[in-house]
């Protein structure tokens, strides 16, 4: 037991010594005026996936290297340091800046793609603000138009599809919220707007059903003088649903709604 503790203590001391030496070398490097050495070491740190140290060194040398052959690669590595540390907003900004600064770079197509992908990674769940979702779609569309023969086309199209599905879901959830709150008139308007915005929505059947049910509940809760027209609207919405979805998952409830509305109208 004593030997094991001694061995562990020795290993810990050795690790601390190595770490201390490594930190000491890094601190001396930071103070150095040898910018070529700093760049070389930054690339080494980058290749070792020590992105924090690589970023710090690259920040120092990028201004000095501006206009030289190393400037392009320095900014390229720097941007990926940000990306690999999860700072997607800043990385996206620098990917776009890279494309503007080095329009003839061999990395141009890649960095244009990464601008869109960084926005994609920032796209939140459907219930939150979708600013970055719209930006991601816009950037992916620019990429698709600019590089129609790219090997990244399939990935870009897949991401655009996922982003649009998220917008469809948000639109549906926002519209249905009025139904959940019992504001059936607003629910009908909002659900129909969602359907106009996304006519091929994956939630089309659900939307048509909640338009029908909102129409019915609006009629049910109306004053007598308005019930007739609102029940007639309910019947219309019933036919809209079953014409498209004869085997709808809502068919039983929809039929009950229709029977009640039809009985009143007759």
N, C-alpha and C positions, 0 to 999 in steps of 0.2 A: 504493500500500500504506500509506504514511504517512498519507494523507488518511483512509483507511478506519479506521485505528487511532485517529486523532484523533476521528473521528465516533463510534466506539464508546465511547471514553473520555468524551466529552461526554455521550452518552446515559446512560451509567452514572452519571455525576455528577448529571445532572438527575433520574434516577430516585431516587437516594439522597436528594437534596434534597427531592423531593416526599414520599418516604416519611418523612423526618425531620419535615417540616412536619405531615404527617398524624398521626404518632405524638405530636408535641408538642401538637396540638389535642386528641387523644384523652386524653392525660395531664392536660391542663387540665380537660377535661370530667369526668374521674374525681374531681378535687379539688373540683369545683363543688358548690354547695348548691342549684343550680337543678334540682330534680327533674323539673319539667315538660320542661325542655330535655333532660335525660338520657333521659327517656322518648321524646321525639320523635327524638332521635338514635339511640336503640336500635332504633326502628322502621325508621329509614333504613338502619342497618347490617344489619338483618334482611332488608330488601328487596334489599339489595346482596349478600346471602348471606354476609355477614361475621358468622357465627353466634357466634363466640367473643366478639367485642366486644359484640355485642347482648346475649348472655347475661350478661356481666359487668355491664353497665349495668342490665339488668332486675333482677338480683339485688339491686342497691342500692335500686331504686325500688319494688319490689313491696310491701315492708312499709309504706312511706310512702303508697302509693296505695291501700292496703287500705281498703275502704269507699267508694271513689270510683268514678266511672263508668269510669275507665281500668283499674281493678284486674283486671277480667275479661280484657281484651285483653292486659294485661301478662303475666298468667300463661299465657295461650294462646300468645303469642309465645315466652315463656321455655321452655315445654315443647317447642315445635317446634325451638328452638335445640338442646336436648339431643338430640332425635331426629335432627336433620340432622347432628349431629356423631357419630352412631353410638352414643350412650349409651342403648341401648334399655331397659335395666333401669330406670334412673332416669327416663327419659321415660315408660315405662309407669306407673310410680308416680305421676308428676305428672299424666298424663292421667286416671287414676282419681281423683286428688285434685281435679282441675278439675271433674269431673262431680259430685262430692259438694259442692264449694263453690258451684258455679253450676248448680244443677239445672234452671233455666229458661233456660239459655243457648241461643242459636241454634247453638252448637258442640257441644251435648250429644251428639247422635247420633254425630257425627264422633269426638269424644274417647272415647266408649264403644267405638267400633270400633277406634280406635288402641290402646287398652289391649290388646285381643286380638292385634292385629297386631304390637305390640312383643314380646309373648311368642312369637308365631310366628317372628319374626326371631331369637329366642334359642334356638329349638328346634335341638338339635345333631343330628349324624348318628346313625343307629340304634344303633350300638354303645355310645354314651355314655348317661349318666343322662338320663331323659326328663321331668324335673320341669317344665321349661318347656313341653314338648309338652302335658302334661296341663293346665297352667294356660291355655295358649292355647285348647285345646278348650273348657274350662269357660267362658272369657270370650266366645268366639265363640258358644257356645250361649246364654249370657245375652243377647247382642246379638240373636241370631235370634229369641228369645222376646219380647224387648222391642220390636223394630222389624220386625215381619213384612212391612211394606210398603216397607222401605228399598231404595234403589237399590243398596245394598252387599250385599244378600242373596246374590246369585250368587257374588260374590267370597268372602264368608264361608263359604258351603257348600263352595266349591272348596278353601279352605285347611283346613277341617275334614277333608275327604276325604284330603288329602295328609298331614295329621298322623296320622290314623287308620291310613293305610297304613304310615306309619313305625313306629307302635306294633305293627302286625301283623308287620312285618319283624323288629323287635327281638325280639318274642315267639318267632318262628320260629327266629331265629339263636341265641337263648339256649337253646331246647329242643334244637336240632340239635347244640349244643356238646357235650352229653352223648354223642351218637352219635359225634362226632369223637374224643372222649376214650376211647371204647370202653366206656363205662358204659351198657350197653344196657337194663338194667332202669330206670334213671333216665331214659334217653332216651324209652322208651315212655310213662312217666308224664308227663314234661314235654311231649312232643309232643301227647299227648291233652289235656292242660290247655290248651295253646295253641289247639287246635282248639275246645275248649269256650268259650274266651274270645272267639275270633274265628271263628265257624262259617262265615262267608262270606269268609274270608281268601283273598287272591290266591295264597297259598302252600298252599292246601288239598291239591292233588294231591301236592306235594312232601312235605307232612307225612304224608299217608296212606302214601306209599311208604316213608318212613323209619321209620314205625311197623312196617310189614311187615318191612323189612330188619332193624330192631333186634330184632324178635321172632325172626326166623330166626337171627341171630347169637347171640342169647341162648340159643336151643335148641342150636345147634352147640357152644357153649362150656360147656354144662351137664353136670353129672354124669349118668350113665345113667338114674338113677331119675326125673329131672325132664324128660328129653328128650321123652317121649311127649306130655305135656300141653302143652309149649311148642311142639312142632311142630304140634299141633292148633290152638293159638292163631295160629300163623303162617298156617295155611290159612284161618282165619277172617279175618285181616287182609288176605289176598290177595283174598278175595271182596269185602270192603269197598271195596278199591281199584278192582277191575275193574267192580263194579256201578255205580260213579259215573263211572269213566273207562275206558270200553271201548277207547278208542283212546289210552290213556295213553302218554306218552313213555317211561315206564318198563316198558312191557309185556313186552319181551323178558327183562329181568332178573327181573321179577316172576314170569314163567312158569317160569324156571329155579328160582327159590326154591320156588315151589309144587310143582314136580315132585320136588324133593329132599325136601321136607317130606311130601308125599303118599306117596312111596316108603317113608319110614321108618314112617309111621303104619300103612300096609298090612302 
